Amino acid sequence: MAVSEVEGVAKEAGFSVGAIASGIEGLLFFAVDSPKEAIKKLNRLCREKPGLFELTFHYRPVDVWCTSSIEEMQAKIRELVPKIGEEESWRMMLSKRQYDKYGERELIMKLTEVVDRKKVDLKNAEKVIVVGIIGEHAGIALAARDEILDVQQVKKGL
């Protein structure tokens, strides 16, 4: 049913998806031509028609996949840092499933060691380093605020 919702909201927003079940309950991956633009459209749609989003809650882009080793994730994050302006605020958004090598706080400390930008804003950052760890794999992206969708937050703000 969640796959149908993703396909429906994507169609309503004007793009198509290739939905793929992840094998992990409550998690879906789907492929689109331009993930960040797609999420911007879904953000607008969620504000206009929040009732369309009943089964899906979080939409996050992935720029690059890697293993979930600290060293490899740090290397991928280090590659993204130049895209954060010296005066731009940033934060990290971390989610993890089937991963117990490190606790969330320790993981964030290790992953942010490679970020040399000083302006951290945990509430309203201009750029967000998105890290999603699923077992031995990690998806990482650098996104603007409107390139991430938290359906419950949008509905709360309406």
N, C-alpha and C positions, 0 to 999 in steps of 0.2 A: 504494500500500500504506500509506503514512503517513496518507492521508486515512481509510482504513478503521480504522487504529489510533485516530485522534482520535475518530472516530464511536463506536468501541467503548468507549473509556475514558470518554467523555462519557456514554454510555448506562449504563455500570456505575456511574458517579458520580451518575446521576439527572438529567441534563439533556440537551438535544439541541443540535446545532450545525448551522450552515450553513457547510460547508467550502468554501473558495475557494482554488484554486491561485494563487500569487502571480506566476507566470511566472519566478521565480528559484529555481534548484535548491536544495533543502534548506530552503525557507521556505514556510510555509503561513499564511494568515490564516483565521480562522474567527470567525463571528458567534455570540454568545450573548446572552441577555437580561441577565445580570449577570456580566460578565467576572471581576471580582475574587472573587465568591462561587464561580464555576465553578472558578477556579484553586485556591481553598481546598479545594474538594471533591477536585480532582485531586491536591493535595498529600497529603490523607489517604489516598486510594486508592493512590497510589504507595508510601506507607509500608506499607500493608496487603497490596498485591498488586503488588510491583515488576515482576514478570514480564510484566505487561500492557503495560509501556512498553519496547518494543524498538527502535522506529524514530523515536520523537519524544523530544526531549531538553530543550527549553526552552519554557516557557509564560509569556508576559508580557502583561499587560493594556495597552490603549491607552485613555487618557481623551480625547485630542484629537489630530487630525491637522493638520499644517501643512506649509509648504514647509521645505526643509532649509537655508534661509538662517539665518545666525547670529542676526540680529535677530529673526526670527519665532520661532525656537526659544527664544531668551531671553525673549521676551514671554510665551510660553505657560508657561515654567517660572516666571517671575515671578508669574503668576496662581496657581500651585500653592503657592508659599512660605507664605502664611498658614495653610495646612492642616498645616504642620509646627509643632508646639508649640515655644515658646521653649526648653524644656528637653529636647526630643526629639532623639535623634541621627539623623543622616541620611547618605546617600551617593548618588552617582550611578552608575547602571549604564548603560553606553553600548555599543551595537553598531552597526556600520555596514557596509553593502554597497553596492557600486557608487557609492562616494562617496570622492573623493580630494582634496577642496579643503583639508582640514586633517588632520593626523595626530591620533591618538587623544588624546594628552596635551594638545596645543594646543586641541583641541575641548573637552575637559573643562574646561580652565582658562577658556575663553571662556564656556561655558554656566553654570559655577558662579559667575561674577562677580555674577550677579543674586540669588544666594541669600545672605541676611543672617543665617542661623542659624549659630551658632558651633560647635555640638557635632557634629563630623564623626566617623564611626566606619566605617572601611572594611571591617571584618570582620562586625559584628553590629548594623548600624544599625536603628533602629526604623522609619524611613521611607526609602524608596528612590525617587529620581527616576529613572524608567526612560525612556531615550531610545533609540529604534530608528530609524536613518536608512537609508533605501533610496533611493538616487539623489537625486532632487529632492524627496522626501517624507520626513517624520519623524512617527513616532508617539510621543507623550509621555504618561506617567502618573505619578501619585504612588501608591505602593503600600506596604502593610505587608509584613513579611518573608514571611508565609504567603500573600500574594497574587501571589507569583512562584514558579514551579516550575523547578528545575534537577534533572532526573531523575538525572543522574550523581552529584550531591552527595547526594541522598536515598539512593541505593543505596550510596554509600560510607559513609554514616552508619549503615546497618543492621547 
